Amino acid sequence: MRIELIGENRVGITQEVLACLSQHNLDLAAVEVVAGYIYLNIPQLETDRQQALFSLLMNVPGISQIRRIEWLPNERRRLHLDALLSSLPDPVFAVDSSGRVLSANRAATIALDTSESNLISTHIEGWVKSGNGGLLESSMLEKEVTLAGQPYWLEQIAMVGPTQSDRMLILQAPNRLGHQVSRVHMGERSGFNAIIGQSEALNRVKEQARRFAAIPAPLLIQGETGTGKELFARAVHLSSPWHEAPFLALNCAALPENLVESELFGYAPGAFSGASRGGKPGLLELADGGTAFLDEIGEMSPYVQAKLLRFIQDGSFRRVGGKEERRVNVRVVCATHRNLQQSVKAGHFREDLMYRLNVLNLELPSLRERPADIAPLSDLFVTRAREQIGCPPTSLTREARTLLSRHPWPGNVRQLENLLFRTVALHPGKTLGTEELQQSGLDTEELNQDNEPENWKTAQATFEKDLLSRMIKSYPSTRKLARRLGVSHTTIADKLRAYDIKTDA
């Protein structure tokens, strides 16, 4: 039986309580004392003796209340810690200074297919293997190890208190590390809902991307810079059956060749000067079971292209400076603003790799190809900028919206977002008109140049398409529209077909 005594915090009260137990010839399994509280575990206390003991204890000066409890505080704390360790998906060992196992959690016993009792008092190096120095080497608190033949990243934590020579060993699988990194960088898991716009061009490519999401094959996303290629890659991953697995990205244009290789494939211990002594898993290992997004794949060097080709062919690779073959299951999604076929012809990109990457293809429309999306995007970016800066509500005038919708946007959505953020920052709380946009750097000369037709034929086609698109709403059949414009039915039918304008009749 476990009981709690509530009383005064005075010297000698605990001894007086223990003396009462001695009078009844009762042994203690455990006693805990906190200011104002005394906790007792009395295994031999029978029900018929309980009342007599409680009466004796209540006569101890300062004791005001006695009640039965389920667990002593430290027992409850240990139960909680045991439950926490058991729920962890990562193997955890507690070892003493000589490396003998003191305890192990459920994940460790599952990985080793044995019981905790079989692990206790055995040496940890009989289970956890290190290929680089001693496992418990104090100068390396983090390193790569293997457990039951599988790679893990080891973190050692020294115990605090009287058992400072003991250590906790926490082992994380590379894809578990990748999952944690992915969760930090994914932000809101909104998928295709994060892609703003309802234009026909955007909806068409979104529907295509949704169909591709469940297909475990390489995907190549092409489009001009700033069109949202990584946004689409994340949305495809979040709509896939492996959406709970990691999504990790690498920009191939942001790093030199040797760093791209080591970031992608990882490196073995001591692979090069300045490398971590424990080695390092690469993006492919961290993303095991999920998606690896390689942005600006057209900038990848020929050497790394060859190594990537081999991985896509059979799923295996070697770390930089390593000899061991590693195999992971990762969906590769690549993106580029370059024309890869032209890069192949120029000798800058491997033709066989292009065909391997281009199993599924998404071609993202530029912002000027979906002008109907400029208004909702502008509202979103103004609101987002206002919230980030912390300024009062603001909005765009009708003239400003018109100016934005007519701009060519060579930098696409990213350029629009940057311009509006700058505009809100320079004019906080103000209504944003054309003057504010121009002061923030909107190039109207570029706008005027974009409005100039390429030639007479282009100008005529633009006029005809605009005219027919507007009038078909009032005259919703080819015959009615032909009579209104005074031309033949065949002429109108051919023009509507050429400009892909739909009729209701």
Beta strands, then each sheet from edge to edge (+ up, - down):
strand 1: 2-7
strand 2: 30-34
strand 3: 37-41
strand 4: 63-69
strand 5: 92-95
strand 6: 101-104
strand 7: 128-129
strand 8: 142-147
strand 9: 150-158
strand 10: 167-172
strand 11: 219-222
strand 12: 247-251
strand 13: 291-295
strand 14: 316-318
strand 15: 325-327
strand 16: 331-336
strand 17: 360-363
sheet 1: 2+ 3- 1+ 4-
sheet 2: 6+ 5- 10+ 9- 8+ 7-
sheet 3: 12+ 13+ 16+ 11+ 17+
sheet 4: 14+ 15-
end
